[in-house]
Amino acid sequence: MEKIMEIGMPRALLFYTYYPFWHGFFTGLGVKVVLSDATTKKTMSEGAALVVSETCLPIKVYAGHILNLIEKGVKKIFVPSVQSIAPKIYNCSKIRGLPDIIRNVIKADFEMVEATYDKSEKHQGLYEFLKEAASYFGITDMSIIKSAARNGQKVSNNFRLMASMGVPYLKALKLALDNKVIMPSEKKNYPINIAVIAHGYNLYDEQVSMRILDKLESMNVGTRTAELLSEEQMREGISSMGSKLYWANELEITGAAAHYIQDSKTDGLIAINAFGCGPDSLMIERISRFAKGKNKPFLNLSIDEHTGEAGFITRIEAFTDMLIRRKNILSKKSADEQNLAEHDFQEGAISEEILAGIKNNL
Ligand code: SF4
């Protein structure tokens, strides 16, 4: 029987970290990639209906995307188990156990391409992972697999370069997939800048994040994200908090937050975290304390499938107003201090002159 050379890719979870690579890899193998549609309310509610209510929103969204691919008639769907990305650095149990979750909640006629990446227990690195994924299409030749991996790496590098230079995430993704690279136009100056801290799957899924980045832009607020930072800057951030890397996605949360908390050009931070996420609740608590110690305003927004947009926007607007008022007060205080210092200096100079005159007249 002829092998189906098509793979369904759920537009959820690790898609937001690895899709440029995965797309480049599978197309390099000659496999057509079918992407699920952008998340809608229907994706969320259908996914949420499949899992227990305490499950975090990103898993519900993921399940909804699998349903969408099944509806499209895709027979093979990529559901990897990314356990550990480096020795002793792990993903959360839900990301690790993704194929088992999907197998248990979705009973339909499709095959999961469930390659495992595990650098801790199984010592299964990138090539073993890719070999396993390619085997679902009957491809075992390592030279073909390595060449497809190089293709994936090229797309991924182009994407990361543009994202790190400030090209908006979804635009950078589209350009990289078309094998194009552009650099952003000149940077705009904003009255205030806010760092938005969230996992890629919460921030760049426009339904989940309710387009927070666009909303801030429309309020004339500059935004900063983890993509603008190097891995080294995020690692330094974690160390400066006296913390150690444990979770695979901790760099984009703790590392980025710690960096921006100490950045004088960042006026405040907004974190978006999924209700029911164990790792996030620990990381956010630590970040919140660190921000308090550094006197940096910090707002945490917890989301689930019931989060209403109106309340979400009200909180962002109130936080932004507070930051503007705070910045005005701080600049006025600093200007007053400056005037006072100059005044003191001038007074000091006059006194010296008077003193000299008195001395001369003696
Ligand atoms: S890290 Fe948190 S939000 Fe993300 S999949 Fe795991 S439990 Fe859910």
Boltz pocket constraint, residues with backbone or C-beta under 6 A from the ligand:
constraints:
  - pocket:
      binder: B
      contacts: [[A, 56], [A, 57], [A, 58], [A, 59], [A, 92], [A, 93], [A, 94], [A, 95], [A, 199], [A, 274], [A, 276], [A, 277], [A, 278], [A, 279], [A, 280]]
      max_distance: 6.0
